[in-house]
Each structure stands twice: as C-alpha cells, then as structure tokens.
Amino acid sequence: MSDWFLQGQYGVRFEWGPVGARHLASDTGCLVVVDVLSFTTSVTVAVEAGTQVFPCAWRDETAAAFARDKGAELAVGRRAVTPASPWSLSPAALRRAPFTPRLVLPSPNGSAISAAAAGSTVVAGCLRNAAAVGRLLARQGHGTTERPLVVIAAGERWPDGSLRPALEDLLGAGAVIDALAARGGGPLSPEAAAARACFDRTSDVAAAVTSCASGLELARSGFADDVAVATELDVCAVVPVLTGGAFHDGAGA
C-alpha cells in the first residue's frame, strides 16, 4: 500500500479498528484507543481503583495462562461473573468487584488495537476521560505535525468478522479529538475533523449512546448499567497509559 492512507500532513488523525491501528501507528508516536462499550471504559474504572490492567485479545485458555504468568486475576464474560470470579469486561461489575492489584482484561477489539500499536505510546480514551486525555496529551506535545497522534475507534464486529463502525466509538473518538483541538492540537485530518463534528453536533451524547445499536444490545441483555457508566462524560481524571504491558494512570506524568 502507498502512504496515502496515513493522513501524513496532519497532527491529529483518525481511523477505525485493528487494521487501521496497525497501519497508522507506524507513522505516529501515540495512539489513543477508544472502545466505549466497553474495553476502554472498563480500563478507566479499574485504573481509577488503582488496578494495573493487562490487555488480552482473546478469552480462552491462553488468557488464563497469561493471567497466571502475570500474577493477575482474569476478567470473565459478563454472564460468567460469580462470587469467585467477580471481574469482567462490564464496567458496572468492576465497580462492584473487590479490589485486585492486577487484572487481565480480554477484549478482541480494544486489546487487539493496543497490541497493534507496538512501539507507540498507547492511551485508553473514552467518554468518561476525554477531557483528561486531551489535557495530558496536549501538555506532552502530542497531536502536532511534529508529534502526530492517531485516535482509533474500535468499532464492533459483524457475524462474519468484518468491522462494524459503532456510533459510541465515533462519539468517544470525537470527544478526545475535540479536547485536543481545544488545547491547540492539530491540524486535524478531515477524518479527525469529521469525528469531532459528530461529537460537537450531537446534542445529547448520553442519549445517543443509550439508544444506538450497541447501547440497546447491552440494555436488552440486562446490562443497562454498563451503558450508564460509559456515558458519564468527563467524570474521570485518570489517563490509562500502556506501560510494561499494563495500563497505569499517566495523568501525573
């Protein structure tokens, strides 16, 4: 492939999914992964509590072995939560769960994007911490033509495995881009500017996420509390940064 897809003349860039992450991360020093329902939202909840979060792309026997190797608890599926295994990808469940210092959090979308950005600074962004992410990255000089960054919306998957662009991730990415632009980041690529405009022109972001396809899926499956946590706009001051294989709070950096 040629370099036309890299959005190379812009300080803030935007793309979708693990494939987009692999291609654009190679040309930037910082990648913000946005997976609102629910990987990056869950990461913020866990890191707020003081937990180190190890991303893992798969929820199978390799994830269990990975957790044992890291001396960490393993998050289970939403419906598999038990008193013995209270941690899951559900941010609401994580709030209720007892504290654990180390947690492996499987997610085929958010974790795969984090892994695709090897060599770049990886930050977990969502609606809860968009302003904090923008503040930190602007303070560190990211998001300029000299130090470009890319915001990756995770999206979801259709049954055939292809990418389904998801409104909640577009809005979350737009919120991060808006926070960066408000602090001097840029110039924005047309793709990034469009994501920002989607966020700016959505009068009620929480309502949009709650009533979009992904929000309805979770609510009708009994996990409306997860959507409520994910739509807490700018309530979180932590900025999870992937360091040594785990997300830690980088807001004090």
N, C-alpha and C positions, 0 to 999 in steps of 0.2 A: 504494500500500500504506500501511496505517496504521503506527504505531510500535510495535505490539505485539511485533514480532519483534526489537526492538533490545536486549532484556534490560536496559532502561534503568536500573533501580534498583540494578544490581549493579556492583561494581568489576572483577570478572573474569568474562568472558563467553566462550562457546564456540560455534563454528558450523563448517559444512563448505563447502569448495570456493570457487571464484572468485566465484560469485554471492553466497554468504554473506559473503565478504570485502567485496565492493562495498557491500553494504547496511550491514553493521555497522561497517566502517571509518569511515563518515561520521559516526558518533556516538562515536568513541573517538580518542584521540590516539596509540595504539600498537597495532600488530598484530604478533602472533607467528605466522609461517607454519611449519607442521610437515608435512614431506614426507619421511618416514623412508627410504623406498625409491624415489628416493634423493636428490632435489634438495637438501634442507637438510643431509643427512648429507655429501654431496659438498661443499657450501659450507663446512662446518666443516673438512673435511680440507684444502681449498685455502687457506682463510684461515689455518689453523694454520701452513701453509708460507710465509705472507707474501704470498699472491696476492690481488689485487683481483678479485672475481668480479662480472661484469655479467650479470644475469639476462636471458633472452631467451625469449619464449613459443614460438617456432617454430624448427624445424631445417630451414631451406630456404635459398634464395638470399638472402633478406632477412637471415638470421642471418649469413651470410658477409659481406655488405655492412656490417652492424652491427659485426662484429669488426674489419673493415678501418678503419672510421671511428674505433673506439676504440683502434686500435693494439694489439689483443689477439689472442691465439690463440683458435681456435674449438674447443670440445669437440665431438666427433663421437659417433655412436651407439656403443653398447658393442661391436658386432660390426664396426665400421668402424675400430677402432684399428689404426694402423700405426706403424712407427718414425718416420715423418714427421709423423704426427698421433696422438701418444700420449695426448692428453687426452680424457676422455669423461665422461658422467654417472656412470660407475662409480667409487665412492669408492676401491675397491681399485686400479683403474687409475691414479687420480690420485696415490695414494701412490707408485706405481712410476714415474710420469712425471717428466721433468726439470722443474726449477723454471721457471715463467713468471711474470712480474710481473703480467700482466693476462690474464684468461680470460673469454670469453663462454660461459655455460653454458645451453644451451637446455633448457627443460622446460615442457611445456604446462600442468602443474598448478602447481608451486611458483612458476614465473616469472609465470604469469598472476595468481596471488594477490598476489604482490609488486607487480605493476603496478596491481592493483585498489585498492591502499591509498594512492594518491597523496594527499599531504598529511599522512599519518600517519608516525610512526616505525615502520619495518619491521625486525623481528628474525627471524633464521633459527634456529629451535629444532628439536631432535631428541633422541633418547635419549642421544646422546653428550654433549650440553652442557646438559641440562635444569636441573641444579642451578646452573650458571653463569648461565644466563638468569634464573632466579628470583632469584639474588643481585643481579644488576645492576639488574633492573627494580624490585625492592623498594627498593634503595638510591636509585634515582632517583624513587621515589614513585609509580610506575605500579601499577595494579591496585587502586586505591581508588575510592570513589564520586566523589572529586574529580578523579582522573586515571584513568578507566577504560581497560581494555585488552581486546582480544579475541584469543583463541587460535583460529586457523583450521587445522583438519585438512584437508589437501589432498584425500585420497581418490584413487581411480583412476577410470578410465572404462570403462563397458561398450562393446561394439562399436557401439552406436547413439549413443554420445557422452554418455549420461546418467551422472550421478555414481554411482560405486560406493563407499560408505563402506568404508574399509580399516582393519582392526584395528591394523596397525602405526602408523597415524597417530593413531588414538584413544588408543593407549597412549603415544605420544610427547607428544601434547597433554596427556594426564593427568599425565605426569611433570612437564611445565612448570608446570601448574596446581598440582600438589602442592608443588613447590618454592616457588612464590609464596605459597601459603596458609601454608606453614610459616614464612614470614618476615613474616606479618601482612597479606598481600594479601587483599582481599575487601571486602564479602561476595561469595561465589561465586553465580552464577546456578545454577538447577537443572541446566541443561545442562552447565555447567562442573563442578559437583559430581559429576555422573554420570561425566564423563570421568575425574575424579580417582579416583573409586571404582573404576573399571575398572582403572586403573593400580595402585592400592593393593592390590586383591584378586587380582591376577594374581601367583601365587607365583613364577613363573619367566618374566619378561618376554622374555628372550632366546629361550627355548624356544618361547614363544607366537608370536613374530615369525617364527622359523625355520620353524615348522610351519603357519603360516597360509597362505592362498591366495597372497598376494603373495610371501612367502618361498619357498614351493615353486616358484612360477613362475620366480623367478630361479635357484634352485638347480638345477632341472631343465634350465635353459637354459645351465648352465655357469658361473653367476655366484654360487656359494655364498659366495665371499669377500666379495662386497658385503653380503650379509646379516650376515656375521660382523662387519664393520666397523660396520654400522648398529646392532648390538645391544651395542656397547661402552658400557655405561651409565655416564654421568657421568665419562668419562675426559678430557673436553675442557674447557679453561678459556676458550676463545675464545667471544665472543658476536658473531657477524656482524650488523652493523647497516648498513642500506642508506643510503649517504650519497653524494650526487653521482652516483647511478645505479649504484653498485657496492657490494658488501658488503665492509666493512672490520671489523677487530676493534674492538668498542666496549667491551671488558671493562675497559679502563683509564680509561673515562670517568667 
